Amino acid sequence: MIKYLYIGAGGFLGAIARYALSSWIGHGWGRNFPLGTLVVNVTGCFLIGAVMTLFTERMLMSSQARSFICIGFLGAYTTFSAFEYETSELFRDGEQFMAILNIFISVVLGFLALKLGDYVARAI
């Protein structure tokens, strides 16, 4: 149960960080291109790459700290970083086909689901 509290606290802060950074960038540079989302996704990927390497290879961190930072904060900051990390792990494990399939299916099905949701919401 305590693990869920760590994840929730990290998620609370990660969601706020995502919104604050994306909004700040949108106000400063305009919204013609989703630069705020791009920056959040790229920085989230950098952070999950650095943090997971540090936590698994260089530092001994408690499971609570990993839950707070990786699952909670970074999970709420951007799920794109988790997608990229998992795809990277597939490549690392020699599962190139599965990695490419994950990329293709995630992007195509995600877009189709978005359009279907839009269609259903408009049809109601």
Protein Blocks (a to p, Z undefined) as FASTA:
>chain_A
ZZmmmmmmmmmmmmmmmmmmmmmmmmmnojkbcfklmmmmmmmmmmmmmmmmmmmmmpcc
dfklmmmmmmmmmmmmpmklmmmmmmmmmmmnopamlmmmmmmmmmmmmmmmmmmmmmmm
mmZZ
